[in-house]
């Protein structure tokens, strides 16, 4: 059974160590990561508490000691009663009868306890002298001291190591932690050497727990010896707390074995868990740092989506974030290139006009060149203003707080402004149509000024392409969880294949009658940027008659319902 458990464990241990060594060599040095140390520390708390439980078994040990003391007191009482029954009696004194211990009878009775495995019996006389000691008997050569020999040590391996260590710690533990009184025994013992014996001579049954210099426990119990209610001596039984010590040692050894197994498994589990977490995190961090200094757009974040856990989610999020950053950087580079291109054209025209006007003497040609210069300056001003708005749009929208907006009120207000203030008498009229269920309100989350800017851009675009006799229609409706705003015109429509290209920056497909440079080509691009920031979409399509001829353009804006 032990081989079945150890073999897979060693294989797992070797695998974990190899993975940690491989990952550490990739970093240039061998060490545990802070995450691995943290996981290991947390997992060792439980076994650590179990380890400290090895030392703190006070309640269990106290119960064993009290049980042993109770047995010892009962034995001391029996011996005292037996001695009392064998006491001698003589006449005399004021009471008429006096009892006394008979030394020979007491010795024969006590010698029955001369076995080293039994408690040691000592009998003290009322004048505190030691009468009998079961560990000291008289033999052919004189006084013989009876001592029990320690059992042969049959343990080996870990158990032997545990026993040696336990024997070294026990004296220190008893002396400085338990602080039990030290047991001492002089050559000429008296009852006054032991407080429990003095208590027995006063008529009480008592007991005590002491320690030897080597940490062993000594349990003593005393009982008064009485005859005719006279205290004629005191019996003291003492024995080593071997049973208690062995029971406590066995429990501690069992706990230590459980602790060792729990510690081993905790370390293995901690290393495995830390490796399963820290290794992919290090790979992700290394990939992110590597991407920070790279100029290519190649995706190098590891794809860990198959893990189906938080690290897999982190991998997906980092990959998406990296793609978003790369897309934003590419868009910024393209935007910078487009800006440079768009500004270069009016600057070239402006430079040419300025150089020419200095050499022209004809006043009419000079005025015409000054008009060109003025138009180019105004074109640059509009272009720079639109570029500034487009570049600030993301930052401003990220700071704006979204609030509940009623699209019905926004469109109604916009229609009134367009029809009363902006629109010239010859310009096409703006009509608004709202589906009946939405008359009480169509609420979305967003910025009112930004959404108004979108609708103004679309209306302005439709007005610039619509004929004077045409009209512009706005329709508000709801489909499921989105509101749809349709803006239609009666213009020439969108060139086939350009339905998405018109939202690109600086797209300048304008009516023939419109003066060059009147628009920067950023309006529709800004509108799409705002709508997408609100979680919506914007598309363009052509309106067609029954004969499939183009009769105008339609822009569809969708926004999620609040």
HUNORJO-V413316 format. One record per residue. N is the residue number from 0. RES is the residue in one small letter. PHI is phi in whole degrees, 0 to 359 (none if undefined). OMEGA is omega in whole degrees, 0 to 359 (NA if undefined). D_FIRST is the distance of its C-alpha to the first C-alpha in whole Angstrom. Layout:
n->{N/N}
res->{RES/RES}
phi->{PHI/PHI}
omega->{OMEGA/OMEGA}
d_first->{D_FIRST/D_FIRST}
This chain:
n->{0/1/2/3/4/5/6/7/8/9/10/11/12/13/14/15/16/17/18/19/20/21/22/23/24/25/26/27/28/29/30/31/32/33/34/35/36/37/38/39/40/41/42/43/44/45/46/47/48/49/50/51/52/53/54/55/56/57/58/59/60/61/62/63/64/65/66/67/68/69/70/71/72/73/74/75/76/77/78/79/80/81/82/83/84/85/86/87/88/89/90/91/92/93/94/95/96/97/98/99/100/101/102/103/104/105/106/107/108/109/110/111/112/113/114/115/116/117/118/119/120/121/122/123/124/125/126/127/128/129/130/131/132/133/134/135/136/137/138/139/140/141/142/143/144/145/146/147/148/149/150/151/152/153/154/155/156/157/158/159/160/161/162/163/164/165/166/167/168/169/170/171/172/173/174/175/176/177/178/179/180/181/182/183/184/185/186/187/188/189/190/191/192/193/194/195/196/197/198/199/200/201/202/203/204/205/206/207/208/209/210/211/212/213/214/215/216/217/218/219/220/221/222/223/224/225/226/227/228/229/230/231/232/233/234/235/236/237/238/239/240/241/242/243/244/245/246/247/248/249/250/251/252/253/254/255/256/257/258/259/260/261/262/263/264/265/266/267/268/269/270/271/272/273/274/275/276/277/278/279/280/281/282/283/284/285/286/287/288/289/290/291/292/293/294/295/296/297/298/299/300/301/302/303/304/305/306/307/308/309/310/311/312/313/314/315/316/317/318/319/320/321/322/323/324/325/326/327/328/329/330/331/332/333/334/335/336/337/338/339/340/341/342/343/344/345/346/347/348/349/350/351/352/353/354/355/356/357/358/359/360/361/362/363/364/365/366/367/368/369/370/371/372/373/374/375/376/377/378/379/380/381/382/383/384/385/386/387/388/389/390/391/392/393/394/395/396/397/398/399/400/401/402/403/404/405/406/407/408/409/410/411/412/413/414/415/416/417/418/419/420/421/422/423/424/425/426/427/428/429/430/431/432/433/434/435/436/437/438/439/440/441/442/443/444/445/446/447/448/449/450/451/452/453/454/455/456/457/458/459/460/461/462/463/464/465/466/467/468/469/470/471/472/473/474/475/476/477/478/479/480/481/482/483/484/485/486/487/488/489/490/491/492/493/494/495/496/497/498/499/500/501/502/503/504/505/506/507/508/509/510/511/512/513/514/515/516/517/518/519/520/521/522/523/524/525/526/527/528/529/530/531/532/533/534/535/536/537/538/539/540/541/542/543/544/545/546/547/548/549/550/551/552/553/554/555/556/557/558/559/560/561}
res->{x/x/x/x/x/x/x/x/x/x/x/x/x/x/x/x/x/x/x/x/x/x/x/x/x/x/x/x/x/x/x/x/x/x/x/x/x/x/x/x/x/x/x/x/x/x/x/x/x/x/x/x/x/x/x/x/x/x/x/x/x/x/x/x/x/x/x/x/x/x/x/x/x/x/x/x/x/x/x/x/x/x/x/x/x/x/x/x/x/x/x/x/x/x/x/x/x/x/x/x/x/x/x/x/x/x/x/x/x/x/x/x/x/x/x/x/x/x/x/x/x/x/x/x/x/x/x/x/x/x/x/x/x/x/x/x/x/x/x/x/x/x/x/x/x/x/x/x/x/x/x/x/x/x/x/x/x/x/x/x/x/x/x/x/x/x/x/x/x/x/x/x/x/x/x/x/x/x/x/x/x/x/x/x/x/x/x/x/x/x/x/x/x/x/x/x/x/x/x/x/x/x/x/x/x/x/x/x/x/x/x/x/x/x/x/x/x/x/x/x/x/x/x/x/x/x/x/x/x/x/x/x/x/x/x/x/x/x/x/x/x/x/x/x/x/x/x/x/x/x/x/x/x/x/x/x/x/x/x/x/x/x/x/x/x/x/x/x/x/x/x/x/x/x/x/x/x/x/x/x/x/x/x/x/x/x/x/x/x/x/x/x/x/x/x/x/x/x/x/x/x/x/x/x/x/x/x/x/x/x/x/x/x/x/x/x/x/x/x/x/x/x/x/x/x/x/x/x/x/x/x/x/x/x/x/x/x/x/x/x/x/x/x/x/x/x/x/x/x/x/x/x/x/x/x/x/x/x/x/x/x/x/x/x/x/x/x/x/x/x/x/x/x/x/x/x/x/x/x/x/x/x/x/x/x/x/x/x/x/x/x/x/x/x/x/x/x/x/x/x/x/x/x/x/x/x/x/x/x/x/x/x/x/x/x/x/x/x/x/x/x/x/x/x/x/x/x/x/x/x/x/x/x/x/x/x/x/x/x/x/x/x/x/x/x/x/x/x/x/x/x/x/x/x/x/x/x/x/x/x/x/x/x/x/x/x/x/x/x/x/x/x/x/x/x/x/x/x/x/x/x/x/x/x/x/x/x/x/x/x/x/x/x/x/x/x/x/x/x/x/x/x/x/x/x/x/x/x/x/x/x/x/x/x/x/x/x/x/x/x/x/x/x/x/x/x/x/x/x/x/x/x/x/x/x/x/x/x/x/x/x/x/x/x/x/x/x/x/x/x/x/x/x/x/x/x/x/x/x/x/x/x}
phi->{none/295/295/298/281/287/301/297/295/296/298/296/298/299/295/297/297/298/294/292/296/299/295/289/295/296/275/103/206/264/194/274/288/303/295/297/295/295/297/297/296/296/288/269/297/299/300/296/297/297/294/293/294/300/275/255/233/301/295/296/294/297/296/296/296/296/296/296/295/298/294/295/295/296/294/298/294/297/297/297/294/296/296/295/290/268/290/277/229/219/274/148/80/290/282/92/225/232/258/206/284/265/303/292/296/297/294/297/292/288/297/295/262/289/295/298/280/262/297/282/245/233/241/249/275/301/273/76/276/276/268/222/223/291/268/231/240/265/247/296/256/117/283/243/267/263/230/274/275/293/292/297/275/256/278/208/67/297/294/296/299/298/295/296/295/297/293/284/279/303/300/293/296/294/282/257/255/288/58/286/296/280/274/233/217/276/292/244/280/227/295/285/288/229/300/290/287/300/296/292/293/268/105/248/269/219/203/205/234/229/235/274/295/267/97/289/270/237/256/232/222/233/214/286/262/238/214/54/63/262/277/251/167/222/257/237/254/221/203/288/277/296/298/295/298/293/295/295/297/295/296/295/295/295/297/297/295/297/299/297/294/296/297/298/293/295/296/299/296/295/296/296/295/296/293/291/262/288/298/294/294/296/297/295/297/296/294/297/296/293/294/296/256/263/252/276/260/290/285/236/284/300/267/248/294/287/291/59/221/296/292/298/298/297/299/297/295/294/295/296/296/297/297/295/294/295/296/295/293/295/295/295/297/295/297/297/295/295/299/300/293/292/285/294/297/294/293/296/297/296/297/296/294/295/295/285/296/284/254/267/260/289/294/294/293/297/295/296/293/295/295/297/298/296/297/295/294/296/296/297/297/296/296/293/296/293/297/297/297/294/287/271/298/300/295/292/290/290/269/286/270/285/225/285/233/266/297/298/292/297/290/296/298/296/296/298/294/294/278/252/246/282/286/279/301/271/280/295/278/253/241/239/233/240/297/303/297/260/297/277/143/226/263/227/261/171/256/296/294/291/294/298/297/299/293/295/298/292/294/297/295/296/294/290/259/278/287/299/277/276/214/246/247/244/232/247/213/232/229/67/260/227/264/241/247/253/238/241/230/252/278/284/88/255/304/305/87/254/300/261/293/292/271/286/294/65/287/233/279/240/299/295/282/276/296/294/87/291/232/275/83/253/300/292/297/295/299/297/298/292/297/294/293/268/81/249/223/218/225/233/207/265/272/232/278/296/269/71/282/286/240/154/243/225/249/246/248/243/227/291/291/291}
omega->{180/179/180/181/187/185/178/180/179/177/179/180/180/180/181/181/180/180/179/179/180/180/182/178/177/178/176/178/183/177/174/178/176/178/179/179/179/179/180/180/180/182/180/179/181/176/178/176/177/180/179/174/175/185/186/175/187/186/179/180/180/178/178/181/180/177/178/179/180/178/181/178/178/178/179/179/179/179/180/179/178/177/179/179/181/182/176/182/176/179/177/179/181/182/179/182/176/179/180/178/176/187/183/178/180/180/180/179/183/181/175/178/183/178/181/181/179/178/176/183/173/181/179/179/180/178/172/179/178/182/186/175/184/179/178/180/181/178/182/181/178/184/182/177/182/178/177/179/178/180/178/182/181/181/179/177/184/181/177/177/178/182/179/179/180/180/177/184/188/180/180/180/180/184/188/181/180/178/174/180/182/178/177/182/180/180/179/185/173/179/181/176/186/181/181/177/175/178/179/179/176/174/183/172/187/179/181/177/180/179/172/180/179/175/179/180/173/178/179/176/182/179/179/174/186/172/185/178/175/177/184/178/179/178/180/175/179/176/177/178/182/182/179/182/180/179/179/179/180/178/180/178/178/178/180/178/176/179/181/178/180/178/181/180/179/178/178/181/180/179/179/181/179/179/180/181/188/183/177/178/177/179/178/180/179/180/178/179/179/179/184/182/182/179/179/182/180/180/182/176/181/178/181/183/180/181/179/176/184/178/174/177/178/178/179/181/179/178/178/179/179/178/180/179/179/178/179/180/178/178/178/178/179/179/178/178/179/179/179/180/183/180/183/182/178/178/178/178/180/179/180/180/180/180/182/184/179/183/183/178/180/184/181/177/178/180/178/178/177/175/177/179/180/179/179/178/178/178/177/180/178/182/181/178/179/178/179/178/182/182/180/190/182/183/181/181/178/179/182/176/178/179/180/183/177/181/180/180/180/182/178/179/180/179/179/180/183/184/184/187/188/190/173/182/182/184/179/181/179/180/180/178/182/179/189/180/183/183/180/177/175/191/175/175/180/177/186/182/182/178/175/177/178/183/177/178/181/178/179/178/179/181/182/180/184/175/181/182/182/177/180/182/173/180/178/180/180/175/181/183/180/170/179/176/180/177/186/176/180/184/183/180/184/177/181/180/182/185/179/182/183/178/178/180/174/173/190/174/187/176/182/184/182/180/181/177/180/181/182/184/180/186/181/177/178/179/178/180/180/182/180/176/177/179/182/179/175/179/178/179/178/171/183/177/181/178/177/175/180/179/178/180/178/175/182/178/176/179/181/178/179/NA}
d_first->{0/4/5/5/6/9/10/12/13/15/16/18/19/21/22/23/25/27/28/29/31/33/34/35/37/39/40/41/39/35/35/33/35/36/35/31/32/33/30/28/30/30/26/26/28/26/24/27/28/25/26/29/28/27/30/32/31/35/35/32/33/37/36/35/38/40/38/39/42/43/42/44/47/47/47/50/52/51/52/55/56/56/58/61/61/62/64/68/71/74/78/79/79/80/77/78/75/72/69/67/64/64/63/62/61/59/57/56/55/53/52/50/47/47/44/42/39/42/43/46/50/53/56/59/62/64/66/62/62/59/60/57/53/50/49/52/54/57/56/58/58/58/56/52/50/47/43/40/38/34/31/30/27/24/21/20/19/19/20/23/24/23/26/28/28/29/31/33/33/34/38/39/37/39/42/42/40/41/44/44/47/47/47/50/52/55/57/59/57/59/58/59/56/54/55/53/55/59/57/57/61/62/60/57/53/51/48/47/44/44/42/42/43/39/38/37/39/42/42/46/48/52/54/58/59/62/65/67/66/67/64/64/61/57/54/51/48/45/42/39/36/34/32/32/31/28/27/28/26/23/23/24/21/19/20/20/16/17/19/18/15/18/20/18/17/21/22/20/21/25/25/24/26/29/29/29/32/34/34/36/38/39/40/42/44/44/46/48/49/50/52/54/55/56/59/58/57/54/51/48/46/42/42/38/40/37/34/36/35/38/37/38/41/42/42/45/47/47/48/51/52/52/54/56/57/58/60/62/63/64/66/67/68/70/72/73/74/76/77/79/80/82/83/85/87/89/89/90/93/94/94/96/99/99/100/102/104/105/107/109/112/113/112/111/108/107/107/105/103/102/101/98/97/97/95/93/92/92/89/87/87/86/83/82/82/80/78/77/77/74/72/72/71/67/67/70/68/65/67/68/67/67/69/70/73/75/76/79/80/79/81/84/85/84/87/89/89/89/92/94/94/92/94/97/100/99/96/93/92/89/88/85/83/81/79/80/76/76/80/78/76/73/71/69/67/68/71/75/77/74/74/78/78/76/79/82/81/80/84/85/84/85/89/89/89/90/94/96/97/93/91/87/85/82/80/77/75/71/69/65/64/66/70/72/75/77/80/83/86/89/88/88/84/81/82/79/76/77/75/72/74/77/74/73/75/78/79/83/84/87/90/93/95/93/94/92/89/89/86/83/80/78/79/76/74/74/74/71/69/70/69/65/65/65/63/66/67/70/72/75/77/80/82/83/86/86/88/85/87/86/87/85/82/79/77/74/72/69/68/65/66/65}
